[in-house]
């Protein structure tokens, strides 16, 4: 049993570079995915801001036209 354990530990040392490179690739993919999700969230926030600004300008324009029409009737 001890010989098998020693042999296994010896073989594991050979595989550590592969395991480390796989871990680095996995971390890189996770970081890229996180950055992409943050960018998507920021784009969604920007779209919401633009919609809100457009709604505010539309409301302002409707009110302006209403008062302009009222002023022309006098």
C-alpha positions as CSV (number, residue, x, y, z in Angstrom):
1,X,0.0,0.0,0.0
2,X,2.8,2.4,0.9
3,X,4.6,1.6,-2.4
4,X,1.4,2.4,-4.4
5,X,1.0,5.6,-2.5
6,X,4.6,6.7,-3.2
7,X,4.2,5.7,-6.8
8,X,1.0,7.7,-7.1
9,X,2.6,10.8,-5.5
10,X,5.5,10.5,-8.0
11,X,3.1,10.4,-10.9
12,X,1.0,13.3,-9.6
13,X,4.1,15.5,-9.8
14,X,4.2,14.9,-13.5
15,X,0.6,15.9,-13.9
16,X,0.7,19.2,-11.9
17,X,1.7,21.3,-14.9
18,X,-1.3,20.0,-16.9
19,X,-3.6,20.6,-13.9
20,X,-2.2,24.1,-13.4
21,X,-2.6,25.0,-17.1
22,X,-6.2,23.7,-17.1
23,X,-6.9,25.8,-14.0
24,X,-5.4,28.9,-15.7
25,X,-7.6,28.3,-18.8
26,X,-10.6,27.8,-16.6
27,X,-9.9,31.0,-14.7
28,X,-9.4,32.9,-17.9
29,X,-12.7,31.7,-19.3
30,X,-14.4,32.7,-16.0
31,X,-12.9,36.1,-16.1
32,X,-13.9,36.7,-19.7
33,X,-17.4,35.6,-18.9
34,X,-17.6,37.9,-15.9
35,X,-16.4,40.8,-17.9
36,X,-18.9,40.1,-20.7
37,X,-21.8,39.9,-18.1
38,X,-20.7,43.2,-16.6
39,X,-20.7,44.8,-20.1
40,X,-24.1,43.4,-20.8
41,X,-25.4,44.8,-17.5
42,X,-23.9,48.2,-18.3
43,X,-25.5,48.2,-21.8
44,X,-28.9,47.3,-20.2
45,X,-28.5,50.2,-17.8
46,X,-27.6,52.5,-20.7
47,X,-30.7,51.4,-22.7
48,X,-32.9,52.1,-19.7
49,X,-31.4,55.6,-19.2
50,X,-32.0,56.3,-22.9
51,X,-35.6,55.1,-22.7
52,X,-36.2,57.3,-19.6
53,X,-34.6,60.3,-21.3
54,X,-36.7,59.8,-24.4
55,X,-39.9,59.5,-22.3
56,X,-39.0,62.7,-20.4
57,X,-38.3,64.6,-23.7
58,X,-41.5,63.3,-25.2
59,X,-43.5,64.4,-22.2
60,X,-41.8,67.8,-22.3
61,X,-42.6,68.2,-26.0
62,X,-46.3,67.2,-25.4
63,X,-46.6,69.8,-22.6
64,X,-44.9,72.4,-24.7
65,X,-47.3,71.8,-27.6
66,X,-50.3,71.9,-25.3
67,X,-49.4,75.3,-23.8
68,X,-48.4,76.6,-27.2
69,X,-51.8,75.7,-28.6
70,X,-53.5,77.2,-25.6
71,X,-51.6,80.4,-26.1
72,X,-52.5,80.6,-29.8
73,X,-56.2,80.4,-28.9
74,X,-56.2,83.5,-26.8
